[in-house]
Amino acid sequence: QVQLVESGGGEVQAGGSLRLSCAASSSIFNRSPMGWYRQAPGKHNEKVAHVEPTGEAEYLDPVKGRFAATIDNAGNKAYLQMNNLKPEDTAMYYCATLRFGRVEYWGRGTQVTVSS
C-alpha cells in the first residue's frame, strides 16, 4: 500500500503560479509512472500530466507550456509547477501512480482556485 499526499494548493489570481507537491510513502515514482489529474465541479476528471520514471512528461493540450511536472531523484516526491494560471484551471488536483495504464493509488487532492 502506498500513501500519496498532495499539498500546495490555494487561491491565486489569474496569471499567478502555484507549485503542487505529491509526497509518497515509498520511492514509487522511480518505479511507476505517475499522473496529475484534476476535477472541476460538474466536469469529468481529466489527466493533465503524465510522468514516466525517467522524468519524461506529457501534458494535456490546455496546459502545455504553462505546467511542468517533475519527480525528485529519490523517487518519493513529485511536483506540478503551474504558471500563468487561468480561471478554467480551478479544480481539485490529485496525484496518482499508474500500473499497466491504470491508476493504482490516488492521493486525496488539493484545491486550486484561480480568480479572474
N, C-alpha and C positions, 0 to 999 in steps of 0.2 A: 504494500500500500504506500502510495506517495501522496504527501500533502503539498498543495500549492497555495500560496498566499500572495495575493496582489496588494499593491499599495501605490500611492502616488496620484490617485485621482483627486478631483477637486473641481472648482468652478473658476473659469477664466473667461476673459473677453475674447471675441473673435480676433484672430491674428496672434493670439498668445501661444504659449508652449506648455506642455506637461511631459513628464517622464514617468511612465509606469514601470514598476518593478514586479517581478514574479519570483518569489523565493520558494525553492523546492526543498523537500526534506532529504533528498539524496542528489547525487550528481547525475541526474537522469538526462539533463539536456546534452550531455556528452554521448549519450547512447540512443536517444529517441528524438525524432523531430518534435517540434512544438508549434503551437499556433496561438495567435492572439485573435480573439473573437469579440464581437460587440452585439448588443441587442438594445435597440431603442424601443420605447413604448409603442405597442401596436405594430411592430415590424418584426420580421424574421431575424434570427441570429445569422450574422454574416462573419465570415473569416476575413480579417483584414490583413493578416500577415502569416506566413509560413516560414519557419526557420529549420534548416537541417542541422544536424550535429556539427557539420563543417562550418556553420555560420552563414551559409548561403541562404538568402531570404528572397521571398516573392511577396508581392503586395496586391491587394485589391486595387483596381484602377483608380477609384476616387481618392485614395490616399497616397498613390505613388508620387514620389518627390517631396512629400510632406512628413511621412512616417518612416522611421528606421528601427528595425528590430535587430537586437543583438543578444548573444549569450556570453557569459563570462567564461574564462579559461577553466575554472573549477567545475563548471557544468551544473551549478546549482542556483544560478541566478539568470534571469532573462529580463530584458528591458525593451520597452517600446517608447522611443523618443517621438513625440508628436509636436510638429511645428505648424505654424500658420493654421491654427485650428479654426474650424468653421462651425456655425450652429448645428449643421447637419451631422457633425461628429458626436453630438450629445448622445450618450448611451451608457449602459453598464458594460464595462470591458472585462473580459475573462482571459486568463491564460489556460492552456491545456497541453497535455502531452498526447502524442499520437502513436498508435501501434497499428500496423497494417492498414494505414489510411483512415483509421477511426480514432475518435477521442477515447483515451484510456482514463485519464484523470483530468478533472476540472478544478479550477480554483473557485472561490466564492464570489469574486468580482470586485471591481472598484468603479465608482460612479464618476463619469466625466460629464461636466455640464459646460457648454460654451454659450455665452450670451452675446447677442448682437449689439 
